Amino acid sequence: MRTGLTKSQKITEIWFDEKETLIHIRTHNTDLKNRLTVYAVQHPSECRQTDADPDTGCMEFEIRKGRFSFRLTVPYSDERRRAASEAAKKNGVNRM
């Protein structure tokens, strides 16, 4: 979708406080919008779309705390990276 916005203008904002039971998400990220939309349809008591701007492609959602998470991953060690590379080569996975 062409919106006239640069990539740096297409932001995702996630905000919540300790008092409220909802997390507010405002995003231009297509994958996140799609995932939240599907989740909202499947679980309307847990998540809902609150706004959409068709001109910019931005959508807003509210989701219950405990239903949205951030995953922090530890960087691969050189040894783990080499092992993963060898496994990929062995199984015919090519870099694009």
GIFEN-V326925 format. One record per backbone hydrogen bond with DSSP energy under -1.0 kcal/mol. CO is the residue of the C=O (numbers start at 1). NH is the residue of the N-H. E is the energy in kcal/mol with one decimal. If there is no record, write none. Layout:
BEGIN
co = (CO CO)
nh = (NH NH)
e = (E E)
END
This chain:
BEGIN
co = (6 9 13 15 21 23 24 25 26 27 29 30 31 32 33 34 35 36 37 38 39 43 43 46 48 51 53 58 59 60 60 61 62 63 64 77 78 79 80 81 82 83 84 85 86 87 88 89)
nh = (9 11 26 24 65 63 15 61 13 59 33 34 35 36 37 38 39 40 41 42 43 46 47 64 62 60 57 53 27 50 51 25 48 23 67 81 82 83 84 85 86 87 88 89 90 91 93 92)
e = (-1.1 -1.4 -2.8 -2.8 -2.6 -2.3 -2.6 -2.8 -3.5 -2.4 -2.7 -2.6 -2.5 -2.7 -2.4 -2.3 -2.3 -2.7 -1.9 -2.4 -2.7 -1.8 -1.7 -2.5 -2.5 -2.8 -2.5 -3.0 -2.6 -2.4 -1.3 -2.6 -2.5 -3.1 -1.9 -2.6 -2.4 -2.4 -2.4 -2.3 -2.7 -2.3 -2.2 -2.4 -2.6 -1.9 -3.2 -1.2)
END
